[in-house]
Amino acid sequence: MQSIKEKTIHTIVIQKSKFVCLLIPIREVLEVGKELDLVKQEFVGATHYCYAYICGSEKRASDDGEPSGTAGMPILNVLEKQNLNYILCVVVRYFGGIKLGAGGLVRAYSNSVVEALKEAHIVELVLGKKIICTFPYPNEKQMDYVLQNAVIFRKDYQEHIVYYVQITNEAYENLKSILHSLSEVSIEQELFVIK
């Protein structure tokens, strides 16, 4: 199973319509709405914001006003064929005045994703987990050092510091004793993470 390392943007023009494909790595479905809002703010005035995502076992596709089955599903099909996961793909269309027909739209949206994937940095996903580490302020530097190769995707500073971390199972097993000596660790969920 694979994903992408960072956000990738690629633009193609077909029959005067501009298709901007954004490939965005996501960790959970809750990120999709936020990312779509950011895309709409960045690409104001577009005709359509069609998208598909795969996040764990959850999948969804949206035609956003294009004829049914001509945008979202073609985007999703490309992601599935490439064995990608934890990814959101948004294709922004600026209509150029020439109708493409159903077949033309399917090809345009599919090709937009295929071309963007040629520029994306593809990474392997391995089994891992999302953990929550709660620890006192004096342990912060040590925790940062111990977790330098993990993904800390959120930090909360309150009475104690709380790190929300994605870590491979292998790294977790290697660091388990150190993590437990420095913090209170709880495993939130099992998932795939970037190798």
Protein Blocks (a to p, Z undefined) as FASTA:
>chain_A
ZZdfbdcdddddeehiacdddddddfbfklmmmmmmmmmmmmghiabdcddddehjaccd
deehpaehilmmmmmmmmmmnopahiacddddddehiagbjmlmmmmmmmmmmmmmmmpc
cddddddddddddddfklmmmmmmmmmmmccfbdcddfbccddddddfklmmmmmmmmmm
mpccddfbgcdddZZ
